[in-house]
Amino acid sequence: MVSPLFRRSEEKAARKAAAKQEIERLRALSVDDLAADVLLGLGPDGPTHGTSVWPQQLCQYLLRDYPGAGQMETLDLLAAVNRALDTLHDARLVSPISVQRTPVWRITPLGERTLAEGNVRERLRGS
Protein backbone atom coordinates (compact mmCIF):
# COMPACT_ATOMS: atom_id res chain seq x y z
CA MET A 1 0.00 0.00 0.00
CA VAL A 2 1.30 3.45 -0.96
CA SER A 3 1.41 6.12 1.73
CA PRO A 4 -1.09 8.98 1.18
CA LEU A 5 1.76 11.44 1.76
CA PHE A 6 3.79 9.86 -1.02
CA ARG A 7 0.79 10.00 -3.35
CA ARG A 8 0.27 13.70 -2.61
CA SER A 9 3.95 14.32 -3.22
CA GLU A 10 3.70 12.54 -6.59
CA GLU A 11 0.61 14.59 -7.49
CA LYS A 12 2.37 17.81 -6.54
CA ALA A 13 5.39 16.87 -8.68
CA ALA A 14 3.09 16.03 -11.61
CA ARG A 15 1.28 19.39 -11.29
CA LYS A 16 4.61 21.21 -11.14
CA ALA A 17 5.88 19.33 -14.22
CA ALA A 18 2.69 20.16 -16.15
CA ALA A 19 3.05 23.84 -15.21
CA LYS A 20 6.69 23.86 -16.33
CA GLN A 21 5.71 22.28 -19.65
CA GLU A 22 3.02 24.94 -20.17
CA ILE A 23 5.52 27.72 -19.38
CA GLU A 24 7.90 26.29 -21.98
CA ARG A 25 5.06 26.09 -24.52
CA LEU A 26 4.02 29.71 -23.88
CA ARG A 27 7.60 30.95 -24.11
CA ALA A 28 8.01 29.16 -27.45
CA LEU A 29 4.99 30.94 -28.99
CA SER A 30 5.54 33.76 -31.45
CA VAL A 31 5.21 37.20 -29.88
CA ASP A 32 1.95 37.79 -31.79
CA ASP A 33 0.43 34.50 -30.61
CA LEU A 34 1.37 35.19 -27.00
CA ALA A 35 0.11 38.77 -27.35
CA ALA A 36 -3.28 37.43 -28.47
CA ASP A 37 -3.43 35.26 -25.33
CA VAL A 38 -2.26 38.15 -23.14
CA LEU A 39 -4.96 40.46 -24.52
CA LEU A 40 -7.59 37.98 -23.32
CA GLY A 41 -6.19 38.54 -19.82
CA LEU A 42 -6.85 42.26 -20.13
CA GLY A 43 -10.45 41.76 -21.20
CA PRO A 44 -13.59 41.13 -19.17
CA ASP A 45 -12.66 37.49 -18.51
CA GLY A 46 -9.20 38.40 -17.21
CA PRO A 47 -8.06 38.51 -13.59
CA THR A 48 -9.24 42.11 -13.06
CA HIS A 49 -12.27 41.93 -15.39
CA GLY A 50 -11.11 44.63 -17.79
CA THR A 51 -9.47 47.01 -15.34
CA SER A 52 -5.74 47.70 -15.11
CA VAL A 53 -3.46 44.75 -14.49
CA TRP A 54 0.19 44.16 -13.60
CA PRO A 55 2.31 42.01 -15.93
CA GLN A 56 2.77 39.51 -13.08
CA GLN A 57 -1.02 39.08 -12.89
CA LEU A 58 -1.05 38.30 -16.61
CA CYS A 59 1.58 35.60 -16.04
CA GLN A 60 -0.66 34.08 -13.37
CA TYR A 61 -3.66 34.37 -15.70
CA LEU A 62 -1.84 32.46 -18.44
CA LEU A 63 -1.14 29.66 -15.96
CA ARG A 64 -4.56 29.69 -14.27
CA ASP A 65 -5.22 26.07 -15.29
CA TYR A 66 -1.92 24.89 -13.81
CA PRO A 67 -2.11 24.97 -9.99
CA GLY A 68 1.42 23.56 -9.74
CA ALA A 69 2.96 26.79 -11.00
CA GLY A 70 4.64 28.50 -8.09
CA GLN A 71 5.48 32.18 -7.98
CA MET A 72 9.03 31.75 -9.27
CA GLU A 73 7.93 29.52 -12.14
CA THR A 74 5.18 31.98 -13.05
CA LEU A 75 7.71 34.81 -13.23
CA ASP A 76 9.65 32.81 -15.85
CA LEU A 77 7.00 34.16 -18.24
CA LEU A 78 7.52 37.81 -17.32
CA ALA A 79 9.97 38.74 -20.11
CA ALA A 80 7.77 37.09 -22.75
CA VAL A 81 4.64 38.78 -21.36
CA ASN A 82 6.40 42.17 -21.40
CA ARG A 83 7.33 41.64 -25.08
CA ALA A 84 3.71 40.72 -25.80
CA LEU A 85 2.52 43.88 -24.02
CA ASP A 86 4.93 45.99 -26.09
CA THR A 87 3.51 44.39 -29.26
CA LEU A 88 -0.05 45.09 -28.12
CA HIS A 89 0.95 48.65 -27.27
CA ASP A 90 2.48 49.16 -30.72
CA ALA A 91 -0.86 47.99 -32.18
CA ARG A 92 -2.69 50.46 -29.86
CA LEU A 93 -4.62 47.61 -28.24
CA VAL A 94 -3.33 48.35 -24.71
CA SER A 95 -1.83 51.31 -22.95
CA PRO A 96 0.43 51.57 -19.91
CA ILE A 97 -0.43 53.51 -16.81
CA SER A 98 2.79 54.42 -15.01
CA VAL A 99 2.24 54.32 -11.29
CA GLN A 100 5.75 53.22 -10.41
CA ARG A 101 8.75 51.98 -12.32
CA THR A 102 6.72 49.07 -13.69
CA PRO A 103 3.49 50.22 -15.35
CA VAL A 104 0.13 48.58 -15.02
CA TRP A 105 -1.68 47.98 -18.29
CA ARG A 106 -5.22 48.49 -19.46
CA ILE A 107 -7.03 47.52 -22.60
CA THR A 108 -7.90 50.37 -24.97
CA PRO A 109 -11.29 50.83 -26.65
CA LEU A 110 -9.68 49.55 -29.86
CA GLY A 111 -8.37 46.55 -27.92
CA GLU A 112 -11.84 45.85 -26.51
CA ARG A 113 -13.38 46.04 -29.98
CA THR A 114 -10.67 43.84 -31.50
CA LEU A 115 -11.06 41.27 -28.73
CA ALA A 116 -14.85 41.25 -29.09
CA GLU A 117 -14.59 40.82 -32.86
CA GLY A 118 -12.11 37.96 -32.42
CA ASN A 119 -9.50 39.34 -34.81
CA VAL A 120 -6.57 40.02 -32.49
CA ARG A 121 -4.00 38.10 -34.54
CA GLU A 122 -5.10 39.84 -37.75
CA ARG A 123 -4.80 43.22 -36.05
CA LEU A 124 -1.31 42.38 -34.77
CA ARG A 125 -0.13 41.32 -38.21
CA GLY A 126 -1.33 44.66 -39.55
CA SER A 127 0.35 46.78 -36.87
Protein Blocks (a to p, Z undefined) as FASTA:
>chain_A
ZZfklmmmmmmmmmmmmmmmmmmmmmmpcfklmmmmmmmmmmmklmnnopacdfklmmmm
mmmmmmklcfklmmmmmmmmmmmmmmmmmnopaccddfblbdcddddfklmmmmmnopmm
mmmmmZZ
